[in-house]
């Protein structure tokens, strides 16, 4: 396996172990697992989910939905508020898969009713505390009106309420994550009770990797939609979602310069490879990645005394102790765990497995491929 440029490595064994872990957790809790494929965006990785019995998926764009529909997935949620400007593609998809759309504002419903050629499942996105988007959970006036419009439609099939607890990503205390999860489940169930007589079946869907990783028992909802768990990363490790041995992707970057006067190594690997996501450290410094060593069966846990501390466009600066600095020379490959695997994978556009197999990523494919 010869590496000459920044390359994203994928440990297939770790990845498949992460998939099995979440599949088994959903099964134990009698939940539908609708994993978010925005993290890996790869048909080949998707097949590993299918091998474990997964049949329903989440994506973050209509383009991504089309990609996975082309690879045989037939029950797909587009977990972003529906973009009515994409009705042509939505119609094409709805004609061949069970398509789930997310509604946040009632004003999109007339455009859907008028423009859709096929029935679609509709979920109302509820804001339970993250405050990115969604209808506030206690805004009954808006929810009442929106559901009345959906119920009167011949093409919109109300599926239920969904939420995303993105604010769990700002926590490092498991109890705080459990409290956020508990609040969300309670608010969604209050809505289900309120509208139970109007709709015979109302499903509840939640999705965030911290909650789905930390909690062993998940009750009161019908499905979970975690995504990052397939790879994990340093952010999730910092939160407490995973240990280092569960991180299934690693950047391999050439060492292109050394500066012994300040114990810094310069990598060919910058923000256009890692992204600019950062983990602020207690001492005020920034962490853009942790250095590991390649071993016979994969990479090690992070090495102490050496970290990726700065990124510009193509350059990465690694700060090392004198003892670690002497272990590397120009022309070596340094291996680094990313802060945010989703963005790193999207930027890198493909994967190289430890067996030397190249796996595709949606962002690396030409539009004509779709």
ABEGO torsion letter per residue (X at the ends): XBBABBBBBBBAAAAAAAAAAAAAAAAAAGBBBBBBAAAAGBAAAAAAAAAAGBABBBBABAAAAAAAAAAGBABBBBBBBBBAAAAAAAAAAAAABBBBBBBABAAAAAAAAAABABBBBBBBBBBAGAGABEBBAABAAAAAAAAAAAAABAABBBAEBBBBBAAAAABABAAAAAAAAAAAAAAAAAAAAAAAAABABBBBBBBBAAAAAABABBBGBABBABAAAAAEBAAAAAAGABBAAABABBBBBBBABBBAAAGBBBBBEBAAAAEABBBBBAAGBBBAEBBBBBBAAEBBBBBBGBBBABBBAABBBBBBBAAAAAABBBGBBBBBBBABAAAAAAAAGBBBBAAGBBBBBAAABBAAAX
